[in-house]
């Protein structure tokens, strides 16, 4: 493949029209690269470019040159334009567009699918939306469509999504590209997002996306709604700087969300513990010193913390507090040794909670089936053996049947049976596993 540099001071002949560039920009790029465009073939022609939309006359002339043995000089318009694009000096182009304010030329580049994503985003920052929405005029619509089409996953399978604000929202939900999110968040039409429901959905999608950079989140914390701020405060791995900014908002809802962040900045724990000790005890990532800090202050909440080590769980059990024991039975990371000790308490209230915990070994769940008082717990437990769930399907207790309807591990055949009871139809329909089964079988049920 030849380089553009090797074509400097050379002549080329174009049949048809350019594809990636409009005619004016194509000519400009040739001039910028020192290449001359001639109107007819001569021996000095280095390349014969086969463009699009050839007239019959051009096609005949092209065929004639091929038959005359000039095929080595032939190159497709796509290949040639790729050479031109690779040769573009991005800094020079950006400066030229900034100084000229040539909106038509800028738009032609943004609609050029051959330029790279990095250059596209730099150019998009220069586009003037004229204080109108993404689809309020033809030019804005074309630029928005170019943005969505370029980055939307599987765009070929989602026809016309590039012409709807919903497409922009889905794009933000899909992407892991921080630069793309940062540029979209800065686009002028989104400033109207607080008064436009569809645009507001885009802002919420930005606030939720884990790839959204801190610069955007910081802007949202300054100017966003409480809902947007809450989404940010609830994010995992939130930077210490943003946590501090949220704390300074002095809002109870945001502070509570912050307390639920297991990776909360240590400097904030001391500031928040007097007012929110239980939330901190339940959610923060524990070490020995933090565990000891909350052991006496908030043992009930501490029992629910999923970062407890087995040693910490045992120490909580040694408090001989039945409410703390109940809290431990609900812990999603309950240790097996602690589970055995809880069973040894022989307390019905403790066992009722314990047998609903999926971490409990199947052998204990089989044993629990022999006592009817634990059937509801077993029906709720996603780890209950399938044969036990099937037996529970014959229960006379309506609450047990309701729990089976919502359990995602309940066998599909049993869910079909339960659905025959009109009182249970809605619960079965809302069961995620049942819904997925219907979709995969393509049965066409209304669920």
Residue pairs with C-beta under 8 A, 6 or more apart in sequence:
1 79
1 83
2 47
2 83
3 83
4 33
4 35
4 83
4 84
4 86
4 87
5 87
7 33
7 34
7 35
7 46
7 47
7 83
8 33
8 34
8 35
9 34
9 35
9 36
10 35
10 36
10 44
10 46
10 47
11 35
11 36
11 37
11 38
11 42
11 44
11 45
11 46
12 30
12 35
12 36
12 37
12 38
12 45
12 46
12 47
12 48
12 49
12 80
13 37
13 38
13 39
13 40
13 41
13 45
13 47
13 48
13 49
14 37
14 49
14 51
14 77
15 48
15 49
15 50
15 51
15 54
15 58
15 59
15 61
15 62
16 50
16 51
16 52
16 53
16 54
16 55
16 58
16 77
17 23
17 51
17 52
17 53
18 25
18 26
18 51
18 52
18 77
18 81
19 51
19 52
19 77
19 78
19 81
20 78
20 81
20 85
20 112
20 113
20 114
21 29
21 81
21 84
21 108
21 112
22 108
24 105
25 105
25 108
25 109
26 81
26 84
27 37
29 84
29 87
29 88
30 36
30 37
30 84
33 84
33 87
38 44
38 45
41 48
41 61
41 65
41 70
45 73
46 73
47 73
47 74
47 75
47 80
48 62
48 65
48 70
48 73
48 74
48 75
49 75
49 76
49 77
49 80
50 62
50 74
50 75
50 76
50 77
51 77
52 77
54 62
66 74
81 114
82 114
85 112
85 114
85 115
88 115
88 119
90 119
90 122
93 109
93 119
94 122
94 123
94 126
97 105
97 106
97 109
97 123
97 126
98 126
103 127
103 128
103 139
106 123
106 126
106 127
107 127
107 139
107 142
107 143
109 115
109 119
109 123
110 120
110 123
110 124
110 127
110 143
110 146
110 147
111 142
111 143
111 146
113 146
113 149
113 150
115 123
117 150
117 151
117 177
117 180
118 179
120 150
121 179
121 180
121 183
124 143
124 147
124 183
124 187
125 183
125 186
127 143
129 140
129 187
129 188
129 189
130 137
130 140
131 188
132 140
132 189
133 140
133 189
133 192
133 196
133 199
134 140
134 141
134 144
134 165
134 168
134 187
134 189
135 141
135 144
135 163
135 164
135 165
140 189
141 163
144 162
144 163
144 168
145 162
145 163
146 162
147 168
147 171
147 184
148 155
148 161
148 162
148 167
148 168
148 171
149 155
149 162
151 171
151 175
151 177
151 180
152 158
152 161
152 162
152 167
152 170
152 171
152 174
153 174
155 161
155 162
158 167
161 167
161 170
165 198
165 199
165 201
165 202
166 198
166 201
168 184
168 202
169 198
169 201
169 202
169 205
171 184
172 181
172 184
172 202
172 205
172 206
172 209
173 205
173 208
173 209
175 181
175 209
175 211
176 210
176 211
177 211
178 211
178 212
178 213
181 206
181 209
181 211
181 212
181 213
181 216
182 212
182 213
182 215
182 216
184 190
184 202
184 206
185 206
185 212
185 216
185 219
189 199
190 199
190 202
190 203
192 199
193 199
193 200
193 202
193 203
194 200
194 203
194 225
203 220
203 224
203 228
204 227
204 228
204 231
206 212
206 216
206 220
207 217
207 220
207 224
207 228
207 231
207 232
208 231
210 235
210 236
214 239
214 241
214 242
217 232
217 235
217 242
218 242
218 245
220 228
220 229
220 232
221 229
221 232
221 242
221 245
221 246
221 249
224 232
226 251
226 253
226 254
229 246
229 249
229 251
229 254
230 253
230 254
230 257
232 238
232 242
232 246
233 246
233 254
233 257
233 258
233 261
234 257
234 260
234 261
235 261
236 261
236 262
236 263
237 263
238 246
238 261
238 263
240 265
240 267
243 258
243 261
243 264
243 265
243 268
244 265
244 267
244 268
246 254
246 255
246 257
246 258
247 255
247 258
247 268
247 271
247 272
255 272
255 275
255 276
256 276
256 279
258 264
258 268
258 272
259 272
259 276
259 279
259 280
259 283
259 284
260 279
260 282
260 283
261 283
261 284
262 283
262 284
262 285
262 307
263 285
264 272
264 280
264 284
269 280
269 284
269 290
272 280
273 280
273 293
273 297
277 294
277 297
277 298
277 301
278 298
278 300
278 301
279 301
280 294
280 298
281 294
281 297
281 298
281 301
281 302
281 305
282 298
282 301
282 302
282 304
282 305
283 305
284 290
284 305
284 307
285 307
286 305
286 307
286 308
286 309
286 312
291 302
291 308
291 312
291 315
294 301
294 302
295 302
295 315
295 316
299 316
299 319
299 321
299 324
300 321
300 323
300 324
300 327
301 327
302 308
302 316
302 327
303 313
303 316
303 324
303 325
303 326
303 327
303 328
303 330
303 331
304 327
304 330
304 331
305 331
306 331
306 332
306 333
307 333
308 316
308 331
308 333
310 335
310 337
310 338
313 328
313 331
313 334
313 335
313 338
314 335
314 337
314 338
314 341
316 324
316 327
316 328
317 324
317 325
317 328
317 338
317 341
317 342
322 347
322 349
322 350
325 342
325 345
325 347
325 350
326 349
326 350
326 353
328 334
328 338
328 342
329 342
329 350
329 353
329 354
329 357
330 353
330 357
331 357
332 357
332 358
332 359
333 359
334 357
334 359
334 360
336 359
336 361
339 354
339 357
339 359
339 360
339 361
339 364
342 350
342 351
342 354
343 351
343 354
343 364
348 373
351 368
351 374
351 377
352 373
352 374
352 376
352 377
353 377
354 360
354 377
355 364
355 365
355 368
355 374
355 377
355 378
355 381
356 377
356 378
356 380
356 381
357 381
358 381
358 382
358 383
359 383
360 381
360 383
362 383
362 384
362 385
365 378
365 381
365 383
365 384
365 385
365 388
366 385
366 388
368 374
368 377
368 378
369 375
369 378
369 388
369 391
369 392
375 392
375 395
375 397
375 400
376 397
376 399
376 400
376 403
378 384
378 388
378 389
378 392
379 389
379 392
379 395
379 400
379 401
379 403
379 404
379 407
380 403
380 406
380 407
381 407
382 407
382 408
382 409
383 409
384 392
384 407
384 409
386 409
386 411
389 404
389 407
389 409
389 410
389 411
389 414
390 411
390 414
392 400
392 404
393 401
393 404
393 414
393 417
393 418
395 401
398 423
401 418
401 421
401 424
402 424
402 427
404 410
404 414
404 415
404 418
405 415
405 418
405 424
405 427
405 428
405 431
406 427
406 430
406 431
407 431
408 431
408 432
408 433
409 433
410 418
410 431
410 433
412 433
412 434
412 437
415 428
415 431
415 433
415 434
418 424
418 428
419 425
419 428
419 429
428 434
429 435
429 447
434 447
435 447
438 445
438 447
